[in-house]
Amino acid sequence: MERRLHTRHGARTTVYVQVPGRGGKLCKARNLSANGVFVENRDLSLVKGALVELAFAINLGAVTKLHRRTAIVAHVSHAGTGLRMEASGTSGD
């Protein structure tokens, strides 16, 4: 049974994932929804419940929007990391 509130969409973007106090890494997003993103990267050294900062661009045709969000690690697997974004994120230009 699907528990997601928002539909996942295939993504062709990179996501900069940063743990506060540590360096960040560029990761390939596999899918993206309004509440989360799954990134392909096996060496982030993240654990479930960890807080991270995300930065990614979404191309909307003539406009590209830069998004910055705080997220929580929802799960980690051999394929990558699922991140649940906080609702109070901000968008840049």
C-alpha positions as CSV (number, residue, x, y, z in Angstrom):
1,M,0.0,0.0,0.0
2,E,1.4,3.4,-1.0
3,R,1.8,5.8,1.9
4,R,3.0,8.8,0.1
5,L,1.0,12.0,0.1
6,H,2.6,13.4,-3.1
7,T,3.4,11.7,-6.4
8,R,7.0,10.9,-7.1
9,H,8.4,12.1,-10.4
10,G,11.5,10.9,-12.2
11,A,14.2,13.5,-11.7
12,R,17.0,14.6,-13.9
13,T,18.8,17.0,-11.5
14,T,21.6,16.9,-9.1
15,V,21.2,17.6,-5.4
16,Y,23.8,19.1,-3.2
17,V,23.5,17.3,0.1
18,Q,25.3,18.9,3.1
19,V,25.4,17.7,6.7
20,P,25.7,20.8,9.0
21,G,29.3,21.0,10.2
22,R,30.6,18.6,7.5
23,G,31.3,19.0,3.8
24,G,28.7,18.3,1.1
25,K,28.4,16.1,-1.9
26,L,26.7,16.3,-5.3
27,C,24.2,13.5,-5.8
28,K,22.0,12.4,-8.7
29,A,18.3,12.5,-7.9
30,R,16.4,9.4,-9.0
31,N,13.0,10.7,-8.1
32,L,11.5,13.8,-6.5
33,S,8.1,14.8,-4.9
34,A,6.9,17.8,-3.0
35,N,8.0,16.1,0.3
36,G,11.1,14.2,-0.6
37,V,13.9,13.1,-2.9
38,F,15.7,9.9,-3.4
39,V,19.4,10.4,-4.2
40,E,21.9,7.9,-5.7
41,N,25.0,8.0,-3.6
42,R,26.3,5.2,-1.4
43,D,29.0,7.1,0.4
44,L,27.2,9.9,2.2
45,S,27.7,8.2,5.6
46,L,24.2,9.2,6.7
47,V,22.0,7.5,9.3
48,K,18.3,7.5,9.6
49,G,17.0,10.6,11.4
50,A,20.1,12.8,10.5
51,L,19.4,16.4,9.5
52,V,20.8,17.6,6.2
53,E,20.6,20.7,4.0
54,L,19.7,20.3,0.3
55,A,20.2,22.6,-2.7
56,F,18.8,21.7,-6.2
57,A,17.6,23.4,-9.3
58,I,14.3,22.6,-11.1
59,N,13.9,23.5,-14.7
60,L,10.4,24.9,-15.5
61,G,11.0,25.6,-19.1
62,A,11.9,29.2,-19.5
63,V,12.7,29.5,-15.8
64,T,15.0,27.5,-13.5
65,K,14.3,27.7,-9.8
66,L,16.9,27.1,-7.1
67,H,15.5,25.4,-4.0
68,R,17.1,25.1,-0.6
69,R,15.5,22.8,1.9
70,T,16.2,21.1,5.2
71,A,15.6,17.4,5.1
72,I,15.7,14.4,7.4
73,V,17.2,11.1,6.3
74,A,14.2,8.7,6.0
75,H,16.1,5.6,4.9
76,V,19.4,4.5,3.6
77,S,19.9,1.5,1.3
78,H,22.5,0.0,-1.1
79,A,20.8,2.0,-3.9
80,G,20.9,5.4,-2.2
81,T,19.3,7.6,0.4
82,G,15.7,8.8,0.9
83,L,15.3,12.3,2.2
84,R,12.1,13.8,3.6
85,M,12.0,17.5,3.1
86,E,10.8,19.9,5.8
87,A,7.7,21.9,4.9
88,S,9.2,25.3,5.8
89,G,12.0,25.4,3.1
90,T,12.8,28.5,1.1
91,S,13.2,29.0,-2.6
92,G,15.9,31.2,-4.2
93,D,15.9,32.8,-7.6
